[in-house]
Amino acid sequence: MAELDGRWMPPAYEKNPKATGHDGMDYAMLDHFFEAVRSGGEAPISVKEGLIMTLPGIYAEESAKRGGEVLRMRYPWDEDWKTEW
């Protein structure tokens, strides 16, 4: 693992010592999300966008647990989606 040099840090967070994780992007995303919750504004990403980014990793982990079995990815908005493997 290598520490990134900070060139991708959002300018609004570059002097904030709490802005760590993925070059400050994790902190920035959560900061924007919590501000949206506090103000009743729009979240930086939708639940659907979040699932599109998250579910592939969950499926990859399950595939690895099964020795590399190929799994068909399903999303909650798919007609054949179910909560069990």
C-alpha positions in Angstrom: 0.0 0.0 0.0 1.2 3.5 -0.8 0.1 6.8 0.7 -1.3 9.1 -1.9 0.2 12.6 -2.2 -2.9 14.6 -1.7 -3.2 16.0 -5.2 -6.8 14.8 -5.4 -7.9 16.4 -2.2 -11.0 18.6 -2.7 -9.7 22.2 -2.2 -12.3 22.9 0.5 -10.9 20.2 2.7 -7.1 20.4 2.0 -6.4 22.2 5.4 -8.8 20.0 7.4 -6.9 17.3 9.4 -10.0 15.1 9.6 -10.2 14.8 5.8 -8.6 11.4 5.4 -9.5 8.3 3.6 -9.2 8.0 -0.2 -7.4 11.2 -0.4 -10.1 13.1 1.6 -12.9 12.0 -0.7 -14.5 9.8 2.0 -14.6 12.7 4.4 -15.9 15.1 1.7 -18.7 12.7 0.7 -19.8 12.1 4.2 -19.6 15.8 5.0 -21.8 16.6 2.0 -24.2 13.8 3.0 -24.6 14.9 6.6 -25.1 18.5 5.5 -27.9 17.4 3.2 -29.5 15.5 6.1 -29.2 18.6 8.4 -30.5 21.0 5.8 -33.1 18.8 4.1 -31.1 19.2 0.8 -30.2 16.7 -1.8 -27.6 14.0 -1.0 -24.4 14.0 -3.1 -25.3 10.5 -4.5 -28.6 8.7 -4.6 -29.3 5.3 -2.9 -29.4 3.8 -6.4 -26.0 5.2 -7.3 -24.6 4.1 -4.0 -25.8 0.5 -4.6 -24.4 0.5 -8.1 -21.0 1.3 -6.5 -21.3 -1.0 -3.5 -23.1 -4.2 -4.6 -20.3 -5.4 -7.0 -17.9 -5.7 -4.0 -20.5 -7.6 -2.0 -21.0 -10.0 -4.9 -17.2 -10.3 -5.3 -16.8 -11.3 -1.7 -19.6 -13.9 -1.9 -18.0 -15.3 -5.1 -14.6 -15.5 -3.3 -16.2 -17.4 -0.4 -17.6 -19.8 -2.9 -14.2 -20.5 -4.5 -14.6 -18.1 -7.4 -18.1 -19.1 -8.4 -19.5 -16.8 -11.1 -22.6 -15.1 -9.6 -25.2 -13.1 -11.6 -25.5 -9.7 -10.1 -28.9 -8.5 -9.3 -30.0 -5.1 -8.0 -33.1 -4.2 -6.0 -34.8 -2.6 -9.0 -34.4 -5.8 -11.1 -37.6 -7.8 -11.5 -35.9 -11.0 -10.3 -34.2 -9.5 -7.3 -34.4 -11.4 -4.1 -32.6 -11.1 -0.8 -31.2 -14.7 -0.6 -28.2 -16.1 -2.5 
